């Protein structure tokens, strides 16, 4: 999973991305990160982790008000998002609903 440290390193306008908005103190976020890292290897998508405390402008631009939030983006357009606690299989099923992954 890519982890940009500035908004200038973040390029989400070309391609398909699964973006997790997280905070280091969030236990649920750690579980979601583990699931997404495994699914990235299994499904072949590009994962991006956004630390909402390190990149608050990016979180604000995506209207993120809590963590964890997972979004699917295709060529810069948000196709969907989920938030909260999910199993790996629930996330896999949700991702498979999008024809781009």
N, C-alpha and C positions, 0 to 999 in steps of 0.2 A: 504494500500500500504506500503510495506517495504521501509525504507529509510536507507541504510547502511551509516555509517560515515567514513568508511575506506575501501580500496580495499580488506583488509583481511576478512572483514565481508561478502563480496560478493561471493556467490556460485550460479553460473548459469549453472553448467555443468550437472545437473540431474533434469529433469522435464521441464515443459513449463512455460515460463515467458513472461509477457508483460512489457517491460522496457521503462520508460519515462526519457529522458535526458532533464533537465530543469535548469533554473536559477531563483533565488528568485525574481529578478527585472523584470522578463518577464511576462507581462500581459496575453499573449496568452498561456503561460505555465500554469498559474493558471486555465484557462478555460479547457485546456486539462486534467489537474490533476483532476478537478471536474468530467469530463466525465468518465475518466478511473476509478476513485474510485467507481462511480455508476455502471459502467459496470463490475468491478471486483466482486461486490456483486451479480449482476444479472447473470453473466455468469460463475462465479466460477474459473477464472484463478488467478494466483499469480501475483500481480503487484509489480513492483520495481521502485522506483524513484531515479535517480542519479543526484545529484546536480553537474553540470559541473565545478563549481568554487571550490567546496569542494573536488571533486574527478577528477581532470583534467587528471590524468594518465588513468583512466578508460575511460573517454570521448575520449582521444587520441587513445586508443587501439580500440575503436569502430569507429574511423574516424569521430567523431561528430564535425562538423564545425559551427553549429548554433543550436538554440533551438526554439521551442521544436522538439525533434525527438522521435518517438515511434517505438520500435523494438519488434518483436516477436522472441523469442528464444526457441528452443527445444533441450534439452540435449547439450546446449552450442553452437549450430549452429544457426546463424541468418537466419530466413526464409523470413523476409521482414521488411521494414521500411517505415514510412511516416514522413513528416515534415511539420510544419506550422499549420494553423488554420483549424479545422474540427469540424463539429457538432457531437453530441453524436451518432446520427444514422449513420453518415458516418463512424465513427470509428467502430461501431458495425458491419456494413456491411463488412468493411475491415477485421476485426478479424474473421468473419465467413467464409471468403475465405480460411482460413487455417483449415485443417482437424484436427488439434491437439487441438483446443479450442472448 
